[in-house]
């Protein structure tokens, strides 16, 4: 009986872990309007990079797009490169998870 309870407990933990992963993917798949963030001064385009003076102001899913990060030239905030390909992947994964009931 103990082995059966242990197995049930492990399954429960695995399901909880999968649910947490699904929630994180849903956050990363949320739409991010880069133009709006630029208009609000939250990010600023700098060639192939974006300047982010305050990382606390960007939407939660923005961090999932970051592929490279460095200190900004003026020392205030960060310079980041982002991948819109990653955004498309998160959206795809979110659709799969939704179909599977997560």
N, C-alpha and C positions, 0 to 999 in steps of 0.2 A: 504494500500500500504506500510505503514511503517513496518508492521509486516513481510510482504513478503521480503522487503529489509533487515530487521534484520536477518531473517532466511537465506537468501542468504549469508550475511556477515559471519554468524556463520559457515555455511557450508564451505565457502572459508577458514576461519581460521582453521577449523578442517582438511581440505585437506592439507593445508600448514604444519600443525603440523605432520600429517601422513607422509608427504614427508620428513620432517626433521628427523623423527624417522627412516624412511627407509634408508636415507643417512648414518645415524650413524651405523645402522646394517650392511650396505654394507662395511663400514670402518672396523668394527670389524670382518667381515667375510673374509677379505683379508688374503692371506697366510702369515704366519710368519715362517721363517726358523730359529729355535732355534740354530741349529748347526752353521749356518753362523753368527748369533749374538755372539755366544761364540768365534768363530774364530776371529772375529773382536774386541773382548774384550769388547763388549757392555754389555754382561751379563756373569756371571760365575756360573756354577753349584756348589751348596753347599749342598750335601745330597738331601733332598726333596725340597730345596729352591733354589732360584737364587739370586746372588748378582748383584745389578744394581747400579754401581757407579754414573751414571748420567741418571735420568729418561727422560731427554730431548732427549736422543739419541735413545731410543727404538722406534720402529714403533708405529704409532698412535693406531692401533688395539691391541697392547700388553696390554694396561691398562685394556681392557675388559676381559683379562684372569686372572687377579690378584684376588685371593681369600683371601689372607692375606698379610699384609705388616708390616714390623718392621724396625727399624734402624739397619744397619749393625753393626757387632761387633766392627769394627774399627771406627765407627761413620761417615764414609764417604759413602754416598749413602744409599741404602735400601736393605733389604732382602725381597724377595717376594715369595709366593707360587702361582703357576698358575694352572688353570684347563683347560686341553685340551678338556674336555667334553664341557665346555662353548664354545670353538671354533667350535666344531661340531654343537652345537645348533645355533650359529650365522650363520653358513653356511646353515643350514636347513631353518632358518627364511628368509635369503636372497633369497633362491630359491622360497619360497612361495611368497614373495613380488614381485619378478620379474614376476612370473606367473600372479599376480594380477595387473600388470602394474605400479608398483612404481619404 
